[in-house]
């Protein structure tokens, strides 16, 4: 489905990101996305101390799991592409971005709950339905991670509503 693409830069708040993605509950930490161009974004994610995923990681010294940084940057890139990239919007069917590969990650500092993580994201189309995501994650201006993942677009009809 082709949506009108606003003039760059434009901002998506949490509600607008939610309208593009199926993620809900404790795995959804996206707060804001600024589309600077069709495949270039600045975005923010945040995990509250009471988030169920934080509670056991680690008791007495809670940390945001590195896998949550990977998940959030992929969600944010997916929302950015769905809202800003004419090519992705032109794909047939009701598409959803799926994390296909973690190519390279380095975690340089721990991320604590209640900290805003700012991502600088660049995407590159590498196939008909595949996108390479490169991102830097920062907290208070300090780099906490470098992330490189691969996302593929699949038709939502391939997924069952219930897992049996």
C-alpha positions in Angstrom: 0.0 0.0 0.0 1.4 3.4 -1.0 1.1 6.1 1.6 1.9 9.8 1.0 5.4 10.5 2.1 5.7 13.8 4.0 8.4 16.2 3.3 11.7 15.4 5.0 12.5 15.6 7.8 9.3 14.4 9.5 8.7 12.8 13.0 6.8 9.8 14.1 5.8 9.6 17.7 5.2 6.3 19.6 1.6 6.1 18.5 2.5 6.6 14.8 5.2 3.9 15.1 2.7 1.5 16.7 0.3 2.0 13.8 3.0 0.7 11.4 4.2 -2.3 13.5 2.5 -5.3 15.1 4.8 -5.2 18.2 3.2 -4.6 21.6 4.0 -5.1 25.3 7.5 -5.2 26.8 9.3 -5.9 23.5 8.1 -2.5 22.1 10.3 0.3 23.4 10.2 2.7 20.5 9.5 6.3 21.5 10.2 8.5 18.4 11.6 8.4 14.9 12.8 11.3 12.7 13.0 10.4 9.1 15.8 12.5 7.6 15.5 10.9 4.2 14.0 7.7 2.7 16.5 5.4 4.5 18.2 7.6 7.1 16.6 8.0 10.6 17.3 9.3 14.1 15.3 7.5 16.7 14.8 6.9 20.4 13.9 3.8 22.5 13.4 3.6 26.3 12.9 0.8 28.7 11.2 1.4 32.1 12.5 -0.3 35.2 9.2 -2.2 35.6 9.5 -3.7 32.0 9.1 -7.5 32.4 12.2 -8.1 30.2 14.3 -6.0 32.5 13.2 -7.7 35.8 15.4 -10.7 35.5 18.4 -9.1 33.8 20.0 -8.9 36.3 18.3 -8.9 39.8 19.9 -6.1 41.9 21.7 -4.6 38.8 19.1 -4.3 36.0 20.5 -3.9 32.5 18.8 -3.6 29.2 19.7 -6.8 27.3 21.7 -6.3 24.2 19.2 -8.2 22.2 16.7 -5.5 23.0 18.9 -2.9 21.3 19.0 -5.2 18.2 15.2 -5.7 18.3 14.5 -2.0 18.8 16.8 -0.8 16.0 15.2 -3.3 13.6 11.7 -2.2 14.6 12.6 1.5 14.2 14.2 0.9 10.8 11.1 -1.1 9.8 8.8 1.8 10.8 11.1 4.3 9.0 11.1 2.3 5.8 7.3 1.8 5.8 6.7 5.5 6.3 9.5 7.0 4.2 10.7 4.7 1.5 8.6 4.6 -1.7 10.2 1.3 -2.8 9.2 -0.5 0.4 5.7 1.0 0.1 5.5 -0.3 -3.5 6.0 -4.0 -2.5 3.0 -6.1 -3.1 0.9 -7.6 -0.3 0.7 -6.5 3.4 4.4 -6.6 4.3 6.1 -6.7 7.6 9.9 -6.4 8.3 11.4 -9.5 10.0 14.8 -9.7 11.6 16.7 -12.2 9.4 20.3 -11.9 10.5 22.5 -10.2 13.1 25.6 -9.5 11.1 27.8 -7.6 13.5 27.3 -6.1 16.9 29.5 -4.6 19.5 28.3 -3.5 22.9 30.6 -0.9 24.4 28.7 0.3 27.6 25.8 -1.1 29.5 22.4 0.5 29.0 20.4 1.0 32.2 16.6 1.1 32.4 15.1 4.6 32.3 17.8 5.8 29.9 16.9 7.1 26.5 18.9 5.2 23.8 19.3 7.4 20.6 19.9 5.5 17.4 21.4 6.9 14.2 20.2 4.5 11.5 21.1 4.0 7.8 19.4 1.4 5.7 20.5 0.0 2.3 18.3 -2.1 0.0 20.3 -5.2 -0.9 17.7 -7.3 -2.6 14.1 -7.2 -3.7 12.9 -7.6 -0.1 16.1 -7.4 2.0 17.5 -4.4 3.8 20.8 -4.0 5.6 20.5 -1.8 8.7 23.6 0.0 10.2 23.2 1.8 13.4 25.0 3.6 16.2 23.4 3.6 19.6 24.1 6.4 22.0 23.2 7.3 25.6 23.8 10.9 26.7 26.1 11.3 23.6 28.3 8.3 24.5 28.3 5.3 22.1 26.9 2.2 23.7 26.7 -0.1 20.6 27.3 -0.5 16.9 24.7 -2.7 15.2 24.4 -4.2 11.8 21.4 -6.4 11.0 19.5 -7.7 8.0 15.8 -7.4 7.7 13.5 -9.0 5.1 10.0 -8.1 4.2 7.5 -11.0 4.3 3.8 -11.0 3.7 1.8 -10.9 7.0 -0.5 -13.6 5.6 2.4 -16.1 6.1 2.0 -15.8 9.9 -0.6 -17.5 12.0 -2.5 -15.4 14.7 -2.1 -18.3 17.2 0.9 -20.5 17.8 -0.2 -24.1 18.4 
